[in-house]
Amino acid sequence: MATKDLKAVPRTVLGKNVAKLRREGITPANIFGHKIESTAVQTDTVELMHLMKHSSRNQIISLRVEGEAAPRTVVVRDIGRDPATYQMLHIDFYQVSMTEKMRTHVQVVLTGTSDAVETYAGVLLQMIETIEVEALPGDIPTQFEVDVAVLTQLEQSFHVRELNIDENKITVHTDPDVVVARVASPRLATEETTTATAAGETAVGTETAVPAAEGAPS
């Protein structure tokens, strides 16, 4: 995964006073990590939003803090947003070592077309949106893709264990028997869709896209 650059400066404005920073086009942030002190910084909101827009989940960032001799290697751990406007209010960066493994969630994306949907009017259900893995930061993929063309029959499922993963580099912590996606019979479409919605699953028909999970690492 390519590293992206971002500039930041030390932050002295804290607490409720950070609202003034936001009005000036600055986003307050913190850097924390294993065996390091939390550091308050701030970064240009426009530059930050541009980086986030063109980055994937678990993007490795070279954060250049003014006054520090070397850049810090970080990933986005959390993004605070206004619940009403969805405006970015605060961001937490987690400092990582490229030689130490980290544990995180990777998004699952469904691709292709299932014959069970096209031919038999089945309903494609995405059962989980992320998979928990552990690996060196540079070995963590931006996403896992599942080609649903392998689902050719009604009630057929695709499991975590069927993902194409390099086990020499990546350890999967999600149960291998967990179903990633499956095709429900059309007679059960209404019931399955209702159940999936209640459980946080995603129902996908021939004209419905699978919504992407938001990227902050989370």
Beta strands, then each sheet from edge to edge (+ up, - down):
strand 1: 4-10
strand 2: 26-33
strand 3: 36-44
strand 4: 61-65
strand 5: 72-81
strand 6: 88-95
strand 7: 102-111
strand 8: 123-126
strand 9: 130-135
strand 10: 143-147
strand 11: 157-159
strand 12: 171-172
strand 13: 179-184
strand 14: 202-204
sheet 1: 1+ 3- 2+ 6+ 5- 4+ 1+
sheet 2: 10+ 7+ 9- 12+
sheet 3: 11+ 13- 8+ 14-
end
